[in-house]
Amino acid sequence: MADYTIIADVSAYIIKKLREKMCPEPVPSPNNIEISSPTSQDVDYIVGLYLYDIREEGQIARPPMVDKGRIQLIQPPRPYSLYYMVFINGSSQMGLKAPDIQKIIGKAAQIVNDNSSVRPQELQPWLDDSEPPIVLSPAKITLDEKARVWQAIHKPYEISLFYKAAPVFLSSEIVVEPPRVSEASFGVNLMGKERGSEN
């Protein structure tokens, strides 16, 4: 199952797709798209990707213990959902106007919709093919809930996109040693001989 870097790998995947498809129009350069927070004072980027929440999902079925060698088991991975906000950097020096912002937001939504699924082994090539895909879907939250995300970072609400990435399975490093056999009993079952046929 995926190593601890999987969360950063999902973020990098989203940024990679945005940079590939948004430049040079409507965003001039890939350097103008960053993993960032709306609180960042950096004025060079235009589009930011902000991971604002991570939740463990108890309702998603967890895989069983994972075999490690012949006599060891690893604790099963835990499923998480990642919550992202795609926003426009209001302090950017690009002098964006409302129509520009709407074009950028529309293009970002199109790109995420067209690249809404990624297999974990694309992010971590050593994984096997049994891992379920990580799906990006619109976060089903209200306008008030979106505004509260902005309030939590002490910023006024601005138009933005909200997404959920799930399931993201995070592996464990806990190795479980199965109990050793301390006593064994053996039995012998003797089968009766068949009688030969008489002439």
C-alpha positions in Angstrom: 0.0 0.0 0.0 1.0 3.6 -0.5 3.8 5.1 1.5 3.4 8.3 3.6 4.3 10.5 0.7 1.0 9.7 -1.1 -0.6 12.9 0.2 2.1 15.0 -1.3 2.0 12.9 -4.4 -1.7 13.6 -4.9 -1.1 17.3 -4.6 1.8 17.1 -7.1 -0.4 15.2 -9.5 -3.1 18.0 -9.5 -0.5 20.7 -9.9 1.2 18.9 -12.7 -2.1 18.6 -14.7 -2.9 22.3 -14.1 0.5 23.4 -15.3 0.3 21.2 -18.4 -3.1 22.4 -19.5 -3.3 26.0 -18.3 -0.2 27.5 -19.7 0.4 29.7 -21.6 -3.3 30.5 -21.7 -5.0 31.6 -19.5 -2.0 31.4 -17.2 1.3 32.7 -18.6 3.8 30.3 -17.0 3.8 27.0 -15.0 5.6 29.0 -12.3 2.4 30.9 -11.8 0.7 27.7 -10.4 1.7 26.6 -6.9 0.9 24.5 -3.9 0.2 27.3 -1.5 -2.1 28.9 1.0 -4.2 32.0 0.5 -2.3 33.4 3.5 1.0 33.3 1.5 2.5 36.7 0.8 4.2 35.4 -2.3 2.9 37.6 -5.2 4.4 35.6 -8.1 1.8 32.9 -8.4 -1.7 33.2 -9.8 -3.4 29.9 -9.1 -3.0 28.2 -5.8 -3.8 24.7 -4.6 -4.5 24.6 -0.9 -5.0 21.3 1.1 -7.3 22.5 3.8 -8.5 19.2 5.4 -7.6 15.6 5.7 -10.1 13.1 7.1 -9.9 9.5 8.0 -12.8 7.7 6.4 -14.2 4.9 8.7 -17.0 4.0 6.3 -14.5 2.9 3.6 -13.7 -0.8 3.9 -10.1 -1.4 4.9 -8.1 -4.1 3.3 -7.0 -7.1 5.5 -3.6 -7.5 7.0 -0.8 -7.4 4.4 1.7 -10.3 4.2 5.3 -9.4 4.7 7.4 -12.4 4.1 6.4 -15.8 5.4 5.9 -15.1 9.1 5.1 -11.4 9.4 2.0 -9.3 8.8 1.6 -5.5 8.5 -1.3 -3.6 9.9 -3.8 -2.7 7.1 -3.7 0.8 5.6 -6.1 3.5 6.6 -8.3 5.3 4.1 -8.3 9.1 4.0 -10.1 11.8 2.0 -8.1 14.9 1.1 -10.0 18.2 0.7 -8.5 20.8 -1.7 -9.3 24.4 -2.6 -8.2 25.8 -6.0 -8.1 29.6 -5.6 -6.8 32.7 -7.4 -4.1 34.6 -5.6 -5.7 38.0 -4.8 -2.3 39.6 -4.1 -0.9 38.6 -7.5 0.8 41.4 -9.4 -0.8 40.4 -12.7 -3.6 42.9 -12.3 -6.3 40.3 -12.9 -9.9 41.5 -13.6 -13.1 39.7 -12.9 -13.4 38.2 -16.5 -9.8 37.0 -16.2 -10.5 35.3 -12.9 -13.6 33.6 -14.3 -11.6 32.3 -17.3 -8.9 30.9 -15.0 -11.5 29.2 -12.7 -13.3 27.8 -15.6 -10.2 26.3 -17.1 -9.1 24.8 -13.8 -12.5 23.2 -13.3 -12.3 21.7 -16.9 -8.8 20.3 -16.2 -9.7 18.7 -12.9 -12.9 17.2 -14.5 -10.9 15.7 -17.4 -8.3 14.3 -15.1 -10.4 13.2 -12.2 -8.9 9.8 -11.5 -5.4 8.6 -11.0 -4.2 5.1 -10.0 -1.9 5.1 -7.0 0.8 3.2 -8.9 1.1 6.2 -11.3 2.2 8.2 -8.2 4.2 5.4 -6.6 5.3 2.9 -9.3 6.3 0.2 -6.8 2.6 -0.4 -5.9 0.6 -3.3 -7.3 -2.4 -3.0 -9.6 -4.9 -4.0 -6.9 -5.0 -0.4 -5.4 -8.3 1.4 -6.2 -8.1 4.6 -8.2 -8.0 7.9 -6.3 -11.0 10.0 -7.6 -11.2 13.8 -7.6 -14.8 14.9 -7.2 -16.4 18.3 -6.2 -16.6 18.6 -2.5 -20.3 18.7 -1.6 -20.2 21.7 0.8 -22.4 24.7 0.9 -21.5 28.3 0.3 -21.5 28.9 4.1 -19.0 26.0 4.6 -16.8 27.4 1.8 -16.9 30.8 3.5 -15.9 29.2 6.8 -12.8 27.7 5.2 -11.7 31.2 4.2 -12.6 32.6 7.6 -10.5 29.9 9.3 -7.4 31.5 7.6 -8.7 35.0 8.3 -9.4 35.9 4.6 -12.6 37.2 3.1 -14.3 34.7 0.8 -13.3 34.7 -2.9 -14.6 32.5 -5.7 -12.8 29.2 -5.6 -13.2 25.5 -6.4 -13.4 22.8 -3.8 -12.5 19.1 -4.4 -12.3 15.8 -2.5 -9.7 13.2 -3.4 -10.5 9.7 -2.1 -9.8 7.0 -1.2 -6.2 7.6 -0.3 -4.8 4.5 1.5 -1.9 5.2 3.8 0.2 2.3 4.8 1.3 1.3 8.3 4.8 0.6 9.5 3.5 -1.6 12.3 4.6 -5.2 11.8 2.6 -7.9 13.6 4.3 -11.1 14.6 1.7 -14.0 14.5 1.8 -16.2 17.6 4.3 -18.9 17.4 3.3 -22.6 17.6 4.3 -23.8 21.1 2.7 -27.2 21.0 1.7 -29.6 18.3 0.0 -32.9 18.2 0.1 -35.5 15.5 -2.1 -38.5 14.7 -1.8 -41.5 12.4 -4.8 -42.9 10.6 -4.2 -46.5 9.5 -6.3 -47.5 6.6 -7.6 -51.1 6.5 -6.1 -53.3 3.8 -8.3 -54.4 1.0 -8.8 -58.2 0.8 -7.6 -59.8 -2.4 -10.2 -61.5 -4.6 -10.5 -65.2 -4.3 -10.3 -67.5 -7.3 
